[in-house]
């Protein structure tokens, strides 16, 4: 018979203590690395126990000081999700925003899970987009739009608006802005303004049910609303006050129509916002002029040069932490690359987009919100591409000529819109899989094993592991005789032109 050694009571106590401490450490680690903690503080001014991202730079890189952006893109065989999270790292501000996004994700995934894969062979999509408006310094109005597509001709959009005050670490309430917003006189003023908007809009006039609008406006404070220095907007979701054909409804009331109800504090705020907006406009024009004058000429490669050329491309940026690291590495190896940037990222970090161009790299269009373009109607598709072109031109002074559709997904409509906007569609021949394998050695081996003359390599400047792997990738390929050029230069070498796709 096998003999078992008896464990003394003290040893059992020690073992339990070790297990308890290990569990506690694991719990703290998981909570620390969690994307967003579900805890929030009820005490105004107390910093949260979680952060979305601690940037390594002390410089304020966001175009909206104090407000940052995290983009999450994921997918399976049955669905894809592209979600933009605005965040301040202040729990009292961030938690309600996270909660709403989580509700949209849960509802979408529940619908996908409940849909029979045998009956539906399409891929469902969730795309949460952001519109950011400056009210005044460190006060912003954020409108989130969650586009759910689970089959059929069109998806459905749900909106939610948040007005935030970063200095006071709180959400702005309606009674902060208006005197007694639940008073009958204020409701009547709003309804009168709304009636005028509907009557002067042919589409709304024939489709919006004004009785539904009147019912919804009885509880003004619980309506979805937005604010800029110029307007006060009431939002209604699709089907809330009319048929789905008109989509989500936005009724913009000029702020001066409500001035008799605005508190003294906010009257001053609106006046200050106008001054800031004008100053900002002048500063942006000066920056664009300076950027245009100092822009470096990109190296033109001769058509007859038969060297070993390869094009590195970076998608989804610019990222305030990762992109500068990648730029430093490219500069060290005298390598040029093409950055397919998101319009929303360019809006948040225009100085970074400009720096990419200033260092001689190519800046190209990757849509505004990283949505699957094949699921959009014609107007939505044009908005994704044209808005991004404008954001890039505002930031860099140059209009892009190249375009990469998210997920590499395109159809005839995408090709036509690209051609109408002078864009060549660019795909890739080598996928680094850095979005999937967040591992330095795997990224390195995948790229170096598959690279060949004329390759276009897909990378992403939003993952730190990509920046970690890049020096070794460039070192190895340089040793093999490769020269790193932009996509436009590579197309020129290969004698390719037109809309593509390439």
C-alpha positions in Angstrom: 0.0 0.0 0.0 1.3 3.5 -0.9 2.1 5.6 2.1 0.8 9.2 2.2 2.5 11.8 4.3 0.2 13.6 6.6 0.1 17.4 6.1 0.4 19.3 9.3 -2.3 21.8 10.1 0.1 24.7 9.9 1.1 23.6 6.3 -2.5 23.5 5.3 -2.9 27.0 6.6 0.1 28.2 4.7 -1.1 26.5 1.5 -4.5 28.2 1.8 -2.8 31.6 2.4 -0.7 31.1 -0.8 -3.8 30.2 -2.8 -5.7 33.2 -1.4 -2.9 35.6 -2.2 -2.4 34.2 -5.7 -6.2 34.6 -6.4 -6.1 38.2 -5.1 -3.1 39.0 -7.4 -4.8 37.4 -10.4 -8.0 39.3 -9.7 -6.2 42.6 -9.4 -4.2 41.9 -12.7 -7.4 41.0 -14.6 -9.1 44.1 -13.4 -6.1 46.3 -14.1 -5.8 45.1 -17.7 -9.5 45.0 -18.4 -10.5 47.3 -21.2 -13.0 49.1 -19.1 -13.7 48.6 -15.5 -17.4 48.3 -14.6 -16.8 50.1 -11.3 -17.4 53.8 -11.1 -17.2 56.3 -8.3 -20.3 58.1 -7.0 -18.2 60.8 -5.5 -17.7 63.8 -7.7 -14.0 64.5 -8.4 -12.7 61.0 -7.5 -10.6 59.5 -10.2 -11.6 56.1 -11.6 -10.0 52.8 -10.7 -9.5 52.0 -14.4 -8.0 53.7 -17.4 -8.4 53.1 -21.1 -4.9 54.2 -21.9 -2.0 55.9 -20.3 -0.2 57.6 -23.1 3.6 57.7 -22.8 3.8 61.3 -24.1 3.1 64.3 -21.8 2.0 66.3 -24.9 -1.7 66.8 -25.4 -2.2 65.1 -28.8 -5.9 65.0 -29.0 -7.7 67.6 -31.1 -10.2 67.7 -28.2 -8.1 68.3 -25.1 -8.9 65.9 -22.3 -11.0 63.7 -24.6 -9.5 60.7 -26.3 -10.5 57.9 -28.6 -10.1 54.1 -28.5 -11.1 52.1 -31.5 -12.0 48.4 -31.1 -12.4 46.2 -34.2 -13.2 42.6 -34.1 -15.0 39.9 -35.9 -15.9 36.3 -36.4 -17.3 34.2 -39.3 -20.8 35.5 -38.4 -20.3 39.1 -37.4 -17.9 42.1 -37.3 -17.9 45.0 -34.8 -16.1 48.4 -35.2 -16.6 50.4 -32.1 -15.3 53.8 -31.2 -15.0 54.6 -27.5 -14.6 58.2 -26.4 -13.0 58.4 -23.0 -11.6 60.9 -20.5 -10.3 58.5 -17.8 -12.8 60.1 -15.4 -15.2 57.4 -14.2 -18.1 59.8 -13.6 -18.0 60.8 -17.3 -16.9 57.5 -18.9 -19.1 55.0 -17.2 -22.5 56.1 -18.6 -20.9 56.1 -22.1 -19.4 52.6 -21.6 -22.8 51.3 -20.3 -24.6 52.5 -23.4 -22.0 51.0 -25.7 -22.2 47.7 -23.8 -26.0 47.7 -24.1 -25.7 48.1 -27.8 -23.1 45.3 -28.0 -25.1 43.0 -25.9 -28.3 43.6 -27.9 -26.4 43.1 -31.2 -24.7 39.8 -30.1 -28.0 38.5 -28.7 -29.6 39.1 -32.1 -26.8 37.5 -33.9 -26.9 34.5 -31.6 -30.6 34.2 -32.0 -30.4 34.3 -35.8 -30.2 30.9 -37.5 -27.0 30.5 -39.5 -28.8 28.1 -41.9 -31.3 30.8 -42.9 -28.8 33.7 -43.0 -25.5 33.3 -44.7 -24.6 37.0 -44.4 -22.2 38.6 -41.9 -23.9 40.9 -39.4 -22.3 44.2 -38.5 -22.2 46.6 -35.6 -20.6 49.9 -36.1 -20.6 52.5 -33.4 -19.6 56.0 -34.7 -19.0 59.3 -33.0 -19.8 62.9 -33.8 -17.9 65.2 -31.5 -18.8 68.9 -31.1 -17.0 71.5 -29.1 -19.3 73.5 -26.9 -16.5 75.5 -25.3 -13.2 74.7 -23.7 -13.2 71.2 -22.2 -16.9 70.9 -22.7 -18.1 68.6 -25.5 -21.2 67.1 -27.0 -20.7 63.5 -28.1 -23.3 61.8 -30.3 -22.9 58.0 -30.6 -24.6 56.3 -33.5 -24.9 52.5 -33.3 -25.6 51.0 -36.7 -26.9 47.4 -36.5 -27.0 45.4 -39.7 -28.4 41.8 -39.3 -29.7 41.3 -42.8 -32.2 42.8 -45.1 -32.0 45.8 -47.3 -30.9 48.2 -44.5 -29.7 48.2 -41.0 -31.1 50.3 -38.1 -29.4 53.1 -36.2 -29.8 54.0 -32.6 -28.4 57.3 -31.2 -27.3 58.6 -27.8 -26.0 62.0 -27.0 -23.8 62.9 -24.1 -22.8 66.5 -23.0 -19.7 66.4 -20.8 -17.7 68.9 -18.7 -14.1 67.6 -18.2 -13.1 70.4 -15.8 -15.9 69.6 -13.4 -15.8 65.8 -14.1 -19.5 65.5 -14.8 -22.2 65.2 -17.5 -24.0 68.4 -18.3 -27.7 68.4 -17.4 -30.4 70.3 -19.2 -31.1 72.4 -16.1 -27.5 73.5 -16.1 -28.2 75.2 -19.4 -31.8 76.3 -19.3 -33.9 77.9 -16.6 -36.6 75.5 -15.5 -36.6 73.2 -18.6 -39.7 71.3 -17.4 -41.8 74.5 -17.3 -44.8 74.6 -19.7 -43.5 77.8 -21.3 -40.2 76.2 -22.2 -41.9 73.1 -23.6 -44.2 75.4 -25.7 -41.1 77.3 -27.0 -39.4 74.1 -28.0 -42.5 72.7 -29.7 -43.1 75.9 -31.6 -39.5 75.8 -32.9 -39.8 72.1 -33.7 -43.1 72.7 -35.6 -41.4 75.3 -37.8 -38.5 72.9 -38.6 -40.9 70.1 -39.6 -43.1 72.4 -41.7 -40.1 73.7 -43.6 -38.7 70.3 -44.3 -40.6 68.5 -47.1 -39.5 65.0 -46.0 -40.3 65.6 -42.4 -43.6 67.4 -43.1 -45.1 64.4 -44.9 -43.7 61.6 -42.6 -43.2 62.8 -39.0 -46.1 62.2 -36.7 -46.3 65.4 -34.7 -48.6 63.9 -32.1 -45.8 61.5 -31.3 -43.3 64.4 -31.1 -45.6 66.3 -28.8 -46.0 63.2 -26.5 -42.2 62.7 -26.4 -41.6 66.4 -25.6 -43.7 66.3 -22.4 -40.7 65.0 -20.5 -38.0 67.3 -22.0 -35.2 66.3 -19.7 -35.4 62.6 -20.6 -35.3 63.3 -24.3 -32.0 62.8 -26.2 -30.5 66.2 -26.9 -27.3 67.7 -28.1 -25.6 71.1 -27.8 -23.2 73.2 -29.7 -22.5 77.0 -29.5 -24.9 77.5 -32.4 -27.8 75.0 -31.8 -29.8 72.9 -29.4 -30.7 69.6 -31.1 -33.5 67.1 -30.2 -32.8 63.6 -31.5 -35.3 60.8 -32.1 -34.3 57.2 -33.0 -35.5 55.4 -36.1 -39.2 54.6 -35.9 -39.7 56.7 -32.8 -41.7 59.5 -34.4 -42.0 58.3 -38.0 -41.3 55.5 -40.5 -37.9 53.9 -40.7 -37.4 55.4 -44.2 -36.5 58.8 -42.8 -34.0 57.2 -40.4 -33.0 58.8 -37.1 -34.4 62.3 -36.8 -32.4 65.4 -35.8 -34.2 68.7 -35.2 -31.7 71.6 -34.8 -33.0 74.7 -33.1 -30.9 77.8 -33.4 -29.6 78.6 -29.9 -30.6 82.3 -30.2 -34.2 81.2 -30.5 -34.0 80.0 -26.9 -31.8 82.8 -25.4 -34.5 84.0 -23.0 -34.4 80.6 -21.3 -30.6 80.2 -21.1 -28.9 80.7 -17.7 -26.5 83.6 -17.3 -23.5 81.2 -16.9 -24.3 79.6 -20.2 -24.9 82.8 -22.0 -21.3 83.7 -21.1 -20.2 80.2 -22.2 -21.7 80.5 -25.6 -20.1 83.9 -26.1 -16.7 82.5 -25.1 -17.2 79.5 -27.4 -17.6 81.8 -30.4 -14.3 83.5 -29.6 -12.5 80.2 -29.1 -13.9 78.8 -32.4 -12.7 81.9 -34.3 -9.2 81.7 -32.7 -9.1 78.0 -33.4 -10.0 78.6 -37.1 -7.1 81.1 -37.5 -4.6 78.7 -35.7 -5.6 75.8 -37.9 -5.2 77.8 -41.1 -1.7 78.9 -39.9 -0.8 75.3 -39.1 -2.0 74.1 -42.6 0.0 76.9 -44.3 3.2 76.1 -42.2 2.7 72.4 -42.9 2.3 73.0 -46.7 5.5 75.1 -46.8 7.6 72.6 -44.9 6.3 69.5 -46.4 9.0 67.2 -47.6 9.1 66.1 -51.2 8.6 62.4 -51.6 11.3 60.5 -53.3 10.3 59.7 -56.9 11.4 56.3 -58.0 12.4 55.8 -61.7 10.2 53.5 -63.8 13.3 51.9 -65.1 14.8 51.1 -61.7 14.7 47.3 -61.3 15.6 47.2 -57.6 13.9 45.1 -54.9 11.0 47.3 -53.8 8.4 46.6 -51.2 5.5 48.7 -49.7 4.7 48.7 -46.0 1.2 49.9 -45.2 -0.2 50.8 -41.8 -4.0 50.9 -41.2 -6.4 52.4 -38.6 -4.2 55.2 -37.1 -2.9 57.6 -36.4 -2.5 56.4 -32.8 -1.0 58.9 -30.3 1.3 56.3 -28.7 2.1 53.7 -31.5 2.3 55.9 -34.6 5.2 58.1 -33.3 7.2 54.9 -32.4 6.7 53.6 -36.0 7.7 56.9 -37.5 10.9 56.9 -35.5 11.7 53.4 -36.7 11.0 54.2 -40.3 13.2 57.2 -40.1 16.0 55.2 -38.6 16.0 52.8 -41.7 15.3 55.6 -44.2 12.1 53.7 -45.1 8.9 55.3 -46.6 5.5 53.8 -46.0 1.8 54.4 -46.7 -0.6 55.1 -43.8 -4.3 54.3 -44.5 -5.8 56.4 -41.7 -9.4 56.7 -40.4 -11.1 60.0 -40.8 -12.2 60.0 -37.2 -8.6 59.4 -36.0 -7.5 62.3 -38.3 -10.2 64.5 -36.7 -8.9 63.6 -33.2 -5.2 63.7 -34.0 -4.6 66.1 -36.9 -1.1 67.0 -35.8 -0.1 63.4 -36.0 -1.6 62.9 -39.4 0.4 66.0 -40.5 3.6 64.7 -39.0 3.2 61.4 -41.0 3.0 63.5 -44.2 5.8 65.8 -43.1 8.2 62.9 -42.7 7.7 62.0 -46.4 5.2 59.1 -46.0 2.0 58.7 -47.9 -1.4 59.4 -46.2 -4.3 57.5 -47.6 -8.1 57.0 -47.0 -9.4 54.1 -44.8 -13.0 55.5 -44.4 -14.2 57.5 -41.4 -15.5 54.8 -39.1 -14.0 51.6 -40.4 -17.4 50.2 -41.4 -18.0 47.4 -43.9 -18.8 49.5 -47.0 -20.8 46.7 -48.7 -23.5 47.1 -46.0 -24.0 50.8 -46.6 -26.4 52.7 -49.0 -25.0 55.1 -51.6 -25.2 58.2 -49.4 -23.6 56.5 -46.4 -20.8 55.2 -48.6 -20.1 58.7 -50.0 -20.1 60.2 -46.5 -17.5 57.7 -45.3 -15.1 58.3 -48.1 -15.6 62.1 -48.8 -15.6 63.1 -45.1 -12.3 61.2 -44.6 -10.8 62.9 -47.7 -11.7 66.2 -46.2 -10.3 65.4 -42.8 -7.0 64.3 -44.3 -6.7 67.3 -46.5 -7.4 69.6 -43.5 -4.7 67.9 -41.5 -2.0 67.5 -44.1 -2.8 70.0 -46.9 -3.0 67.1 -49.4 -6.0 65.2 -50.8 -5.4 61.5 -50.7 -5.3 59.4 -54.0 -5.4 56.0 -52.5 -8.2 54.2 -50.6 -8.3 50.9 -48.7 -11.8 49.5 -47.8 -12.1 48.1 -44.3 -11.8 44.3 -44.1 -10.8 44.5 -47.9 -14.6 44.4 -48.5 -15.8 46.1 -51.7 -18.4 45.8 -54.4 -19.3 47.6 -57.7 -20.8 50.5 -55.8 -17.6 51.0 -53.8 -15.5 50.9 -57.0 -17.7 53.5 -58.6 -17.6 55.9 -55.7 -13.8 55.5 -55.4 -13.4 56.3 -59.1 -15.7 59.4 -58.8 -13.4 60.7 -56.0 -10.1 60.0 -57.9 -9.1 57.1 -55.6 -7.3 53.9 -56.4 -8.5 50.9 -54.3 -5.5 49.3 -52.6 -5.6 45.8 -50.9 -2.5 43.8 -49.9 -0.5 40.7 -50.8 1.0 40.0 -47.4 -1.1 40.1 -44.2 1.1 40.4 -41.1 -1.8 39.2 -39.0 -0.7 41.6 -36.3 -4.3 42.3 -35.5 -4.7 38.7 -34.6 -1.3 37.6 -33.3 -0.3 40.3 -30.9 3.2 38.8 -30.6 6.5 40.3 -31.7 8.1 37.1 -33.0 5.0 35.9 -34.9 4.6 39.3 -36.6 8.3 39.2 -37.6 8.2 35.7 -39.0 5.0 36.2 -40.9 6.2 39.3 -42.7 9.8 38.2 -43.4 8.7 34.7 -44.6 6.1 36.0 -47.0 7.6 39.2 -48.3 8.8 39.2 -51.9 9.6 41.8 -54.6 6.6 44.0 -55.2 4.8 43.0 -52.0 2.3 45.2 -50.3 2.4 44.4 -46.6 -0.6 45.0 -44.3 0.3 46.2 -40.8 -1.6 48.3 -38.2 -0.2 51.3 -36.3 -2.6 50.8 -33.4 -1.0 47.8 -31.8 2.2 48.3 -29.6 3.4 44.8 -30.7 3.6 46.0 -34.3 5.8 48.9 -33.3 7.9 46.3 -31.2 8.4 44.0 -34.2 9.1 46.7 -36.9 12.8 47.3 -36.2 13.7 43.6 -36.6 11.5 43.4 -39.7 13.2 46.3 -41.4 16.6 45.1 -40.3 16.1 41.7 -41.9 14.5 42.9 -45.2 17.1 45.7 -45.6 19.8 43.0 -45.3 18.0 41.1 -48.1 18.3 44.1 -50.3 14.7 45.5 -50.1 14.0 49.2 -50.5 10.8 50.5 -48.8 8.6 52.7 -50.9 5.1 54.1 -50.8 2.2 52.4 -52.5 2.0 55.1 -55.1 5.7 54.7 -55.9 5.3 50.9 -56.1 2.3 51.3 -58.5 4.5 53.7 -60.6 7.3 51.1 -60.8 4.8 48.4 -61.7 3.2 50.6 -64.4 -0.3 50.3 -62.7 -2.9 53.1 -62.7 -6.6 53.6 -62.4 -9.2 52.7 -59.7 -8.0 49.1 -59.2 -8.4 47.2 -57.0 -4.6 46.6 -56.6 
